[in-house]
Amino acid sequence: MTEPLHIIGGGMAGSEAAWAAANLGVPVVIHEMRPKVATFAHRTGDFAEMVCSNSFRSDDHEQNAVGLIHWEMRAAGSLVMEIALKHRLPAGGALAVDRDPFAAAVTAKLKSHPLISTSYEEVTELPSYGHWIIATGPLTSPSLAQSIRAATGADALAFFDAIAPIVYTESIDMSVAWLQSRYDKGETEDEQKAYINCPMTRDQYEAFIDALLAAEKTEFHEGETAGYFDGCLPIEVMAERGRETLRHGPMKPVGLTNAHKPDEKAYAVVQLRRDNKLGTLHNIVGFQTKMKYGAQTAVFKMIPGLENASFARLGGIHRNTFINSPTLLDAQMRLKSRPYIRFAGQITGVEGYVESAAMGLLAGRMAAHDLLGHELSPPPPETAMGALVTHITGGAEAKTFQPMNVNFGLFPPIDAKGGRRGRAVRYKAYTDRAKQAFTEWLS
């Protein structure tokens, strides 16, 4: 019988790696320390628990690199994408899910697979033999993180990540707020009304910024000097960069018309996205924060429509770790100093649920092929998965390596013969080329 593949971590990457390897006929053991050993952000022991958001972002596979990686994952038999579609919530052009049923379904699917077993013990040191994938994510336990640092001979890089608050829907004043997706985006009425919008006048916005800047914040411990990932900045950090920053970011008023006052243009708009299928919870989009709990309640209740808001979860901040993958990993995502160990997910320096799951899928397939006696080449760099794995395993500059979402800037340039192309035409060319290359790679 084929030797087992051991996977440390049951998050997005670990779940996807286990599913991919088991479906190729390789026995898998998932080592998950939760719920026995808790983390700052997780609430359950379920696999693939979503923490920071309930969204996989854009599902547009013709104009968006994230949507393209959705397409590639579906083509490759992704478990995460399969379950996400079954628990999808209206979110305009984005793919958002009902997070608890989603995680429960992923857990049930993995536990029912005859080749997958689970160990709920914490792995505290890098293993010295066998076949392993480390997919412990940004909240790797301190003991394992220390073992990784000792083995790689370098300090793990780190950055801080923040979580947005969740509001009970019934506590939102809908005589002030209204339902609408930006630019009415979506094919159905539910999609076109997937967000709750809270408008602000200029005076209200200025008062909100003042309160945000003055609010008491969580302070880091001495020696914690890591920065933030730009795609998940706390709102107060954005506000510190300029008073208009939020109004041109998560609070931008464009593409929205106040249903209560259609002739009155809002100066800024706060959006909330449905967080569960019942519609009883909504998260405040882009409102990651490091404010202390009491300050959060006071500041967020300044938002029109949220004056009487009741919070199911307040925001928070936690420290993430990731390795310098361009230095430490080979093209097969193996640790160069210990090639029987692969890394996958956010710990490799990819950012986002989708990117983490995609790298788990690749690591699982690559490890399974190794165990079955033949090497699987990475997808070509013209594909979304290929561009991302190329970036983290050598394409990025090691000295300045930071977490990265998938984007068209990672892809080999499109031949621009025939003159300068418009963005829509250029992005369509990227996705057409990628789909053809990925289909050929799969076959």
C-alpha positions as CSV (number, residue, x, y, z in Angstrom):
1,M,0.0,0.0,0.0
2,T,1.1,3.6,-0.7
3,E,2.8,5.3,2.2
4,P,0.5,7.9,3.9
5,L,0.7,11.7,3.3
6,H,0.6,13.6,6.6
7,I,-0.9,17.1,6.5
8,I,-0.5,19.5,9.4
9,G,-3.4,22.0,9.5
10,G,-7.1,21.6,8.5
11,G,-7.7,25.0,7.1
12,M,-8.4,25.9,3.4
13,A,-5.0,24.6,2.2
14,G,-4.9,21.5,4.3
15,S,-8.4,20.5,3.4
16,E,-7.8,21.0,-0.3
17,A,-4.5,19.1,-0.2
18,A,-6.1,16.2,1.6
19,W,-9.0,16.0,-0.8
20,A,-6.7,16.2,-3.9
21,A,-4.2,13.5,-2.6
22,A,-6.9,11.1,-1.4
23,N,-8.7,11.3,-4.7
24,L,-5.5,10.2,-6.4
25,G,-5.5,7.1,-4.2
26,V,-3.1,8.2,-1.5
27,P,-4.0,7.6,2.2
28,V,-4.0,10.9,4.1
29,V,-3.7,11.8,7.8
30,I,-4.8,15.4,8.7
31,H,-3.2,16.6,11.9
32,E,-5.4,19.4,13.3
33,M,-4.7,20.8,16.8
34,R,-8.2,22.5,17.1
35,P,-10.3,22.4,19.1
36,K,-7.9,20.9,21.7
37,V,-5.5,23.8,21.1
38,A,-7.3,27.0,20.4
39,T,-6.2,30.0,18.3
40,F,-7.0,33.7,18.6
41,A,-9.4,33.7,15.7
42,H,-11.0,30.3,15.4
43,R,-14.2,29.3,17.2
44,T,-14.6,25.6,16.2
45,G,-12.6,22.5,15.4
46,D,-14.1,22.3,11.9
47,F,-11.9,22.1,8.8
48,A,-11.8,25.2,6.5
49,E,-13.3,27.5,9.1
50,M,-13.5,31.0,7.7
51,V,-12.3,33.7,10.0
52,C,-11.6,37.1,8.5
53,S,-14.4,37.2,6.0
54,N,-17.0,35.0,4.4
55,S,-16.1,35.9,0.8
56,F,-13.9,34.3,-1.8
57,R,-14.0,37.6,-3.7
58,S,-14.8,38.0,-7.4
59,D,-16.2,35.1,-9.3
60,D,-15.7,36.8,-12.7
61,H,-13.4,34.3,-14.5
62,E,-13.1,36.5,-17.7
63,Q,-12.0,39.8,-16.2
64,N,-10.5,39.0,-12.8
65,A,-7.5,36.9,-11.7
66,V,-9.3,35.7,-8.5
67,G,-12.3,34.6,-10.6
68,L,-9.9,32.8,-12.9
69,I,-8.4,30.9,-10.1
70,H,-11.9,29.9,-9.0
71,W,-12.4,28.5,-12.6
72,E,-9.1,26.6,-12.5
73,M,-9.9,25.1,-9.1
74,R,-13.3,23.9,-10.2
75,A,-11.7,22.4,-13.3
76,A,-9.3,20.5,-11.0
77,G,-12.0,19.1,-8.8
78,S,-11.6,21.5,-5.8
79,L,-13.5,20.6,-2.7
80,V,-13.6,24.1,-1.4
81,M,-15.2,25.5,-4.6
82,E,-17.7,22.6,-4.7
83,I,-18.9,23.2,-1.2
84,A,-18.8,27.0,-1.6
85,L,-21.3,26.8,-4.5
86,K,-23.7,24.7,-2.3
87,H,-23.6,27.3,0.5
88,R,-23.4,30.4,-1.7
89,L,-25.0,33.7,-0.5
90,P,-26.0,36.7,-2.6
91,A,-23.0,39.0,-2.9
92,G,-23.2,40.8,-6.2
93,G,-20.4,39.5,-8.4
94,A,-18.5,38.0,-5.5
95,L,-18.6,34.4,-4.2
96,A,-19.6,34.7,-0.5
97,V,-20.7,31.7,1.6
98,D,-22.7,30.9,4.8
99,R,-19.5,30.2,6.7
100,D,-20.6,27.7,9.4
101,P,-22.5,25.3,7.2
102,F,-19.7,25.6,4.7
103,A,-17.0,24.5,7.2
104,A,-19.3,21.8,8.5
105,A,-19.9,20.4,5.0
106,V,-16.1,20.4,4.2
107,T,-15.5,18.6,7.5
108,A,-18.1,16.0,6.8
109,K,-16.9,15.4,3.3
110,L,-13.3,14.9,4.4
111,K,-14.2,12.7,7.3
112,S,-16.4,10.5,5.1
113,H,-13.5,9.8,2.6
114,P,-12.3,6.2,3.1
115,L,-8.6,7.3,2.6
116,I,-8.6,10.3,5.0
117,S,-8.2,10.0,8.8
118,T,-7.7,12.8,11.4
119,S,-5.4,13.2,14.4
120,Y,-6.4,16.0,16.9
121,E,-2.9,16.3,18.5
122,E,-0.7,19.4,18.1
123,V,2.5,18.8,16.0
124,T,5.2,20.8,17.8
125,E,8.2,20.0,15.7
126,L,9.1,19.5,12.1
127,P,9.0,15.8,11.3
128,S,12.3,14.0,10.5
129,Y,10.9,11.4,8.1
130,G,7.9,10.5,6.0
131,H,5.8,12.6,3.6
132,W,4.4,15.9,4.9
133,I,2.6,19.0,3.9
134,I,2.7,21.9,6.4
135,A,-0.5,24.0,5.9
136,T,-0.8,25.5,9.3
137,G,-1.7,28.9,7.9
138,P,-1.1,32.3,9.5
139,L,-1.7,31.1,13.0
140,T,0.9,28.5,13.2
141,S,1.5,27.4,16.8
142,P,4.5,29.0,18.5
143,S,6.3,25.7,19.1
144,L,6.0,24.6,15.5
145,A,6.9,28.1,14.2
146,Q,10.0,27.9,16.4
147,S,10.9,24.5,14.9
148,I,10.5,25.9,11.4
149,R,12.7,28.9,12.2
150,A,15.4,26.5,13.6
151,A,15.3,24.3,10.5
152,T,15.4,27.1,8.0
153,G,18.1,29.0,9.6
154,A,16.2,32.3,9.2
155,D,13.6,34.2,11.2
156,A,10.0,33.7,9.9
157,L,8.6,36.9,8.5
158,A,5.5,38.2,10.1
159,F,2.7,40.7,9.6
160,F,-0.5,41.6,11.4
161,D,-4.0,40.7,10.1
162,A,-7.3,42.1,11.3
163,I,-10.9,40.9,11.5
164,A,-14.0,42.9,10.7
165,P,-17.0,43.0,13.0
166,I,-20.4,41.2,12.4
167,V,-23.7,42.8,13.2
168,Y,-27.1,41.2,13.9
169,T,-29.2,42.2,10.9
170,E,-32.4,42.9,12.9
171,S,-30.5,45.7,14.8
172,I,-29.9,47.7,11.6
173,D,-32.2,50.6,11.0
174,M,-33.6,50.0,7.5
175,S,-35.4,53.3,7.5
176,V,-31.9,54.8,7.0
177,A,-30.1,52.0,5.3
178,W,-31.1,50.3,2.0
179,L,-30.4,47.2,0.0
180,Q,-28.3,47.5,-3.2
181,S,-25.1,46.0,-4.8
182,R,-22.8,48.6,-6.2
183,Y,-23.9,49.4,-9.8
184,D,-26.8,46.9,-9.2
185,K,-24.3,44.2,-10.1
186,G,-25.8,40.7,-10.2
187,E,-28.0,38.5,-12.4
188,T,-30.8,38.2,-9.9
189,E,-32.7,40.6,-7.7
190,D,-31.0,38.9,-4.7
191,E,-27.6,39.6,-6.2
192,Q,-28.5,43.1,-7.1
193,K,-29.6,43.8,-3.5
194,A,-26.9,41.8,-1.7
195,Y,-25.5,44.6,0.4
196,I,-26.9,46.8,3.1
197,N,-25.8,50.4,2.6
198,C,-25.5,53.1,5.3
199,P,-25.0,56.6,4.0
200,M,-23.0,59.5,5.5
201,T,-23.1,63.2,5.0
202,R,-19.8,65.1,4.9
203,D,-20.3,66.2,8.5
204,Q,-21.0,62.7,9.7
205,Y,-18.0,61.3,7.8
206,E,-15.7,63.9,9.3
207,A,-17.0,63.2,12.8
208,F,-16.5,59.5,12.2
209,I,-12.9,59.9,11.1
210,D,-12.2,62.1,14.2
211,A,-13.6,59.4,16.5
212,L,-11.8,56.6,14.6
213,L,-8.4,58.4,14.9
214,A,-8.9,59.2,18.6
215,A,-10.2,55.7,19.6
216,E,-8.2,53.5,21.9
217,K,-6.3,50.9,19.9
218,T,-4.8,47.5,20.8
219,E,-1.1,48.0,21.3
220,F,1.5,45.4,20.2
221,H,3.9,43.7,22.6
222,E,7.4,45.0,22.8
223,G,9.5,43.6,19.9
224,E,6.5,43.1,17.6
225,T,7.4,45.3,14.7
226,A,5.8,43.5,11.8
227,G,3.7,45.5,9.3
228,Y,0.3,44.9,7.8
229,F,-0.8,43.1,4.6
230,D,-2.1,45.9,2.4
231,G,-5.1,43.9,1.4
232,C,-6.4,43.7,5.0
233,L,-5.4,47.0,6.6
234,P,-7.3,48.1,9.7
235,I,-9.6,51.0,8.9
236,E,-7.8,53.3,11.4
237,V,-4.5,52.7,9.7
238,M,-6.1,53.7,6.4
239,A,-7.5,56.8,8.0
240,E,-4.1,57.7,9.3
241,R,-2.9,57.8,5.7
242,G,-5.3,60.6,5.0
243,R,-8.8,61.7,5.9
244,E,-10.2,60.9,2.4
245,T,-8.6,57.4,2.2
246,L,-11.6,55.5,3.5
247,R,-14.0,57.5,1.3
248,H,-12.0,56.3,-1.7
249,G,-11.7,52.8,-0.3
250,P,-14.3,50.7,1.6
251,M,-16.5,53.7,2.1
252,K,-16.7,54.9,-1.5
253,P,-20.2,56.1,-2.4
254,V,-20.0,55.4,-6.2
255,G,-22.5,53.1,-7.9
256,L,-25.1,53.5,-5.2
257,T,-28.4,55.4,-5.0
258,N,-30.1,55.9,-1.6
259,A,-33.6,54.3,-1.9
260,H,-34.9,56.7,0.8
261,K,-33.4,59.9,-0.7
262,P,-32.7,59.1,-4.4
263,D,-31.9,62.8,-5.2
264,E,-29.4,63.1,-2.4
265,K,-25.8,61.9,-3.0
266,A,-24.1,60.4,0.0
267,Y,-20.6,61.7,0.8
268,A,-19.6,58.2,2.0
269,V,-21.3,54.8,2.3
270,V,-20.6,51.9,4.7
271,Q,-21.6,48.5,3.2
272,L,-22.5,45.3,5.1
273,R,-22.5,41.9,3.4
274,R,-24.7,39.0,4.4
275,D,-22.7,36.6,6.6
276,N,-25.1,33.6,6.8
277,K,-27.9,32.0,4.7
278,L,-30.6,33.1,7.1
279,G,-29.6,36.7,6.6
280,T,-29.5,37.2,10.4
281,L,-25.9,38.3,10.3
282,H,-24.0,40.9,8.3
283,N,-20.3,41.8,8.3
284,I,-19.1,45.4,7.8
285,V,-17.2,45.2,4.6
286,G,-13.6,46.3,4.8
287,F,-13.9,47.4,8.4
288,Q,-11.0,45.3,9.8
289,T,-9.9,47.0,13.0
290,K,-7.5,47.0,15.9
291,M,-9.7,49.3,18.1
292,K,-10.5,47.9,21.6
293,Y,-13.9,46.5,22.0
294,G,-15.5,49.4,23.9
295,A,-14.1,51.9,21.3
296,Q,-15.5,49.8,18.4
297,T,-19.0,49.8,19.8
298,A,-19.0,53.6,20.3
299,V,-17.4,54.4,16.9
300,F,-19.4,52.0,14.8
301,K,-22.7,53.2,16.3
302,M,-21.9,56.6,14.8
303,I,-22.7,55.1,11.4
304,P,-26.2,56.1,10.3
305,G,-28.4,53.0,10.5
306,L,-26.1,51.3,13.1
307,E,-27.0,53.6,16.0
308,N,-28.7,50.7,17.8
309,A,-26.5,47.9,16.3
310,S,-26.0,44.7,18.2
311,F,-22.7,42.9,17.5
312,A,-22.4,39.2,17.1
313,R,-18.6,39.6,16.9
314,L,-16.4,42.6,17.3
315,G,-13.2,43.1,15.2
316,G,-9.7,42.1,16.3
317,I,-6.1,41.7,15.3
318,H,-3.7,38.9,15.3
319,R,-0.1,38.2,14.3
320,N,0.5,36.1,11.2
321,T,3.7,34.3,10.2
322,F,4.9,33.2,6.8
323,I,8.2,31.8,5.4
324,N,10.5,33.3,2.8
325,S,9.3,30.9,0.2
326,P,11.5,32.1,-2.8
327,T,14.6,31.3,-0.7
328,L,13.4,28.1,1.1
329,L,11.1,26.2,-1.4
330,D,11.8,24.6,-4.7
331,A,9.4,24.6,-7.7
332,Q,7.6,21.6,-6.2
333,M,6.9,23.6,-3.0
334,R,9.3,21.4,-1.1
335,L,11.6,22.6,1.7
336,K,15.0,22.5,0.0
337,S,16.7,21.4,3.2
338,R,14.1,18.7,3.8
339,P,12.5,17.7,0.5
340,Y,10.1,15.3,2.2
341,I,8.3,18.3,3.6
342,R,6.1,20.6,1.4
343,F,4.5,23.9,2.5
344,A,1.1,25.1,1.3
345,G,-1.3,28.0,2.0
346,Q,-0.8,31.3,3.7
347,I,2.4,30.2,5.5
348,T,4.0,30.2,2.0
349,G,3.2,33.9,1.5
350,V,0.1,33.8,-0.5
351,E,-2.8,35.9,0.8
352,G,-6.5,35.0,0.7
353,Y,-8.7,32.0,1.2
354,V,-8.8,31.2,-2.5
355,E,-5.0,31.5,-3.0
356,S,-4.4,29.4,0.1
357,A,-6.8,26.6,-1.1
358,A,-5.3,26.7,-4.6
359,M,-1.8,26.2,-3.2
360,G,-3.1,23.3,-1.0
361,L,-4.6,21.7,-4.1
362,L,-1.3,21.9,-5.9
363,A,0.7,20.6,-3.0
364,G,-1.7,17.7,-2.5
365,R,-1.5,16.7,-6.1
366,M,2.3,17.1,-6.2
367,A,2.8,15.1,-3.0
368,A,0.5,12.3,-4.3
369,H,2.3,12.1,-7.6
370,D,5.6,11.8,-5.7
371,L,4.2,8.9,-3.6
372,L,2.9,7.2,-6.7
373,G,6.3,7.3,-8.3
374,H,6.2,10.2,-10.7
375,E,6.7,13.9,-10.5
376,L,4.0,16.4,-11.5
377,S,5.2,19.6,-13.0
378,P,3.6,22.9,-11.8
379,P,0.9,24.5,-14.0
380,P,2.4,26.8,-16.6
381,P,3.0,30.4,-15.5
382,E,0.3,31.6,-17.9
383,T,-2.3,30.1,-15.6
384,A,-3.5,31.7,-12.3
385,M,-2.2,28.8,-10.2
386,G,1.0,28.6,-12.1
387,A,1.6,32.3,-11.8
388,L,1.1,32.2,-8.1
389,V,3.3,29.2,-7.4
390,T,6.0,30.6,-9.7
391,H,5.9,33.8,-7.7
392,I,6.3,32.2,-4.3
393,T,8.9,29.6,-5.4
394,G,11.3,32.0,-7.1
395,G,9.6,34.6,-9.1
396,A,9.4,37.1,-6.2
397,E,12.4,39.1,-4.9
398,A,13.4,37.3,-1.7
399,K,14.7,40.4,0.0
400,T,11.3,42.2,-0.2
401,F,9.0,39.2,-0.2
402,Q,5.6,40.0,1.3
403,P,2.2,38.2,1.2
404,M,0.6,38.4,-2.3
405,N,-2.9,37.9,-3.7
406,V,-3.2,36.5,-7.2
407,N,-3.3,39.3,-9.8
408,F,-2.5,39.7,-13.5
409,G,0.8,41.4,-12.7
410,L,2.1,38.0,-11.8
411,F,1.3,36.6,-15.3
412,P,3.7,36.7,-18.3
413,P,2.7,39.8,-20.4
414,I,0.2,39.4,-23.2
415,D,1.6,40.1,-26.7
416,A,0.4,43.6,-27.5
417,K,0.6,43.3,-31.3
418,G,-2.0,45.4,-33.0
419,G,-1.7,48.4,-30.7
420,R,-2.4,49.2,-27.1
421,R,-5.3,47.0,-25.8
422,G,-8.0,48.2,-23.5
423,R,-8.0,46.7,-20.0
424,A,-11.2,44.6,-20.6
425,V,-9.7,43.1,-23.8
426,R,-6.3,42.6,-22.2
427,Y,-7.8,40.8,-19.2
428,K,-10.0,38.6,-21.4
429,A,-6.9,37.7,-23.3
430,Y,-5.1,36.7,-20.1
431,T,-8.0,34.5,-19.0
432,D,-8.5,32.8,-22.4
433,R,-4.8,32.0,-22.6
434,A,-4.9,30.7,-19.0
435,K,-7.9,28.4,-19.5
436,Q,-6.3,26.8,-22.5
437,A,-3.0,26.3,-20.8
438,F,-4.7,24.9,-17.6
439,T,-6.9,22.5,-19.6
440,E,-3.8,21.2,-21.3
441,W,-1.9,20.8,-18.0
442,L,-4.9,18.9,-16.4
443,S,-5.0,16.5,-19.3
